[in-house]
Amino acid sequence: MSTGSGRRPKYQLIADALREAIRSGAYGPGDRLPGENDLMAEHQVARMTARQALGVLQNEGLAESRKGSGVFVREFRPVRRRGITRLARDGWGAGRSVWDGDVGERELVVDQLVVREEHAPAHVARVLGLEAGADVLARGRRFVLDGKPVLLATSYFPADLVAGSAITRDDTGPGGSYARLAELGHGPARFREEIRSRMPTQDEAARLGLGSGTPVVLICRTAFGADGRAVEVNEMTLDSAAYVLEYDFEA
């Protein structure tokens, strides 16, 4: 493999140059980047080196491949997910969605929704304090922003806790599930989020429309009532290139 200064591989140097061109505005959102043939001619490298350079930008979420057209600067504007303020009671308690602070005036829609009772997965039953195989209400959703899938989420509630409530319906109403839990006397008083990252499964990649090499961020949120009981487990799978995770803390 050919290398450049500092013994860095040539494809990384080419990727550096393209990245800087994107950041400087030489290539704007939606612009086509130089193709493999262009890079081969300009930098006197083999096709594999040019392909690797473009692959670096795709893996970083800066560019995306469009079949038969080339590689383009990604147009999507990342979501700034404010992990603490979005869950404040004065938001959902006043009838606002927890997503409002994330997307502002942009259009976020749920284009896939499944609401059903099922036996709790073992790890979910354990967190909710249920017996193995106990029934839970599962709400599975795919969220699409500006026409692009960005998030898969499944919320689990103890079935007996939410039976007959609006949480069992497709539309849970203003303030969402947390407002309905509050009406049932089990409003969330505390949340815990666990975050990790990995490569997506084949199904996740297909449902989120992810290109090769793009990882996902996994967020598992547990909501606790005032009595300390876990009332919801929400497992989320995020397109890592579509999100900025922001957390504000007091010193």
N, C-alpha and C positions, 0 to 999 in steps of 0.2 A: 504494500500500500504506500502511495506517495505521501510524503509529509512536508510540512512547511516549517516556518520559524518556530523555535521552541519544541520541535519534534511533534507538533500537533498534526494529526492527519489532515490532508488537503481538504477533505470534504467538510471538516469543521471550520476551516478558514473560509471556505466558500459560503457556508451557512452563516458565519459571522458577518460577512459582507452583505449578504441578503437581509439578514436581521436588522443591521444598521440602516440599510436602505428603506426598510419598512418603517422603522422608528423615526427616521428623518422626514418621512412623507414622500420619498421618491416613488414608493409604491403605496398607494392608498387602499382602503378597504374595497375589495372586489376586483382589484387590478390583477392581471395575469402576471405571474413571475416568469423569468426566463426558463425555458424548457430544458430538458436534458441536452438536446443538440446544441442549444445556445451556450450552455455552461461548458460543454465539452470543447467547443470552439474557442470560447473566451479564455478559459483557464488551462487549456491543453491537458485535459484529464480524460480518463476512461468513463464510459457510460455509468458504470457502477458507482464511481465517485460522485458524479453529478446527481445520480439518483439518491445516494445517501445524504447529500447536502440538502436536497429538497425534503427528504424524509425527516431530517432534524427539525425543520420548521413545522412540519405537520405534527410531529410528536409534541412540540411545544405549544400547539394550539394556535400558532400564528398564521398558518396556511392550511388549506384544504384542497384535496384532489377532486376534480370533477371528471368523471370518466369520459374519455374521448376529447376533452377540452384542455386539460393541463392542470397546473397547480396555481391557486389563486390566494391572495391575501384574504384572510378570514374577515367577513363583514360583521359578524355577530359581536354585539357589545356585551361584555360579561355582566352577570347579575352580581350586585354587591349585597351579600346576605348578612345582615346585621344580627348576629346570633343571639344577642341579649335583648335589645330593645324590641325586636319583632315579637317576642313572647310576653311582653308586659301586659298585665291585666287591663290597663286603661286602653289598650288597643282592642283585643277581642271582646273585652267586657263592654265596650261601647259599640259593638256590632261590626267592627272592622276585621278584615281578613288578616291573618299573620303574614300573608304574602304582599300586602299593600306597600309596606316599607321597602320591600326588596325591588319591586319593579316600577314603582311610581306610576307614570301615565302609560307605560307600555302594556300591551295586551297579553295577559297570561290566561291560558284556557286549559281545561282538563278535557282531553280528547279521548281518553280511555278511562272507564270507571267500572269497577266490579265491587259490589257490596254483598257480602254473604256471611253466613255463619259457617264455621269450620272448627275442626279440632286444633287447638293451639300447638304450634311448633314447640318442641321441648324447651328451647331457650326462652321463648316468649312466656310460656306458662310459668317458668321459674321466676322471671322478673315480675310478673303480675301476681305472684303468690298463689297460683292455681295448681290444682292437681294435674298430673300428666294426662293429656288427652282431653282436658276440659274444653268446653265450647267458648270460642271468642267470636266477636264480630270483626271481620276484616274489611277494611276499605282500601282497595288498591286503585291507584291513579297514575296516569302519565300526564305531566305538565308540559305544555308547549308555549314557548315565548317567541314572539315575532316569527311564527311559523316554524320554529325549530324545537324539537324535543330536548328538554334540558334536565328533567328530573323524573325518576320513578319513586313512588312512595306507597308504602302499605302501613296503615295504622291498625293496631289490634286493641280491642276493648273487651273486658270481661262481658260475656254475653248477657248475664243476668243483670249487670249494672245498667246497661243501655237498652234493654228490651222495651219495645214500644215507644222509644223516643225518636226524635228527628234524626238522631245519629244513624239510625237504620235506613234512612231514606237517601236517595241520590243527592238531594239538596238539603244540607243540614241547616240552612238559614243564616241570618246575619251573625257574624262573629264565629261561625263554624262550630266544630265539635266542642271546643273548649267552652264556648258560651252555653251550649246545651248541657255539658257536664255540670256547669255551675248551676243551671236551673234544676238539675237533679240532686243538688247538694254535694257534688263532688268536684267542684271547680279546682283546676290546678293551682297549687300554691307554690310549687317548686318544680324545676326541670333539671334533668341531667342529660348532657349530650356526650356521646363517645364518637370520635372521628378517626377513621383510618382510610387507607388508600390501597388499591390493587388494580390489576388489569381486569377488564370486564369479561363476563361470560359471553358466549356467543349470542344468547338471547338479549342480554343487556345492550351489547353493541348494536344489534339490529334495531331494538326499540328506541335507542337514543341516537341512532344514525351516526355512530362514532367511526372515525377513520382508524386505520391501522396504527397501533402504538399509543392511542389515547387512553390514559387510565381513568378510573372513576373514583370519586370520593364517597365513602360510606359514612352516613351519620345515623346513629341510633339514638333517638330521643325518648326518654321516659318521663312522663308527667305524673307527679305525685299530688294527692289531695292533702288537705290540711292535717288529716289524721296520719299521714305518712304512707297511706296505701297507694300503690302504683295503679293508675287508672287508664293509662294508655302507653303502648310502646309503638313508636313510629320508626320504621326502617326506611331510610332514603338512600337512593343511588343517584349521584349527581355527575353530570358530564364535567370533568375537572377543568376543562378549558372554558366552560361557560360561567364559572363562579369565582368570585373573590369572597372568602370567608372573613368577616370582620367581627372582632370581639373587643368591647370597651370595658375596662375595669378601673375601679377606683383604687388608688394606691393606699 
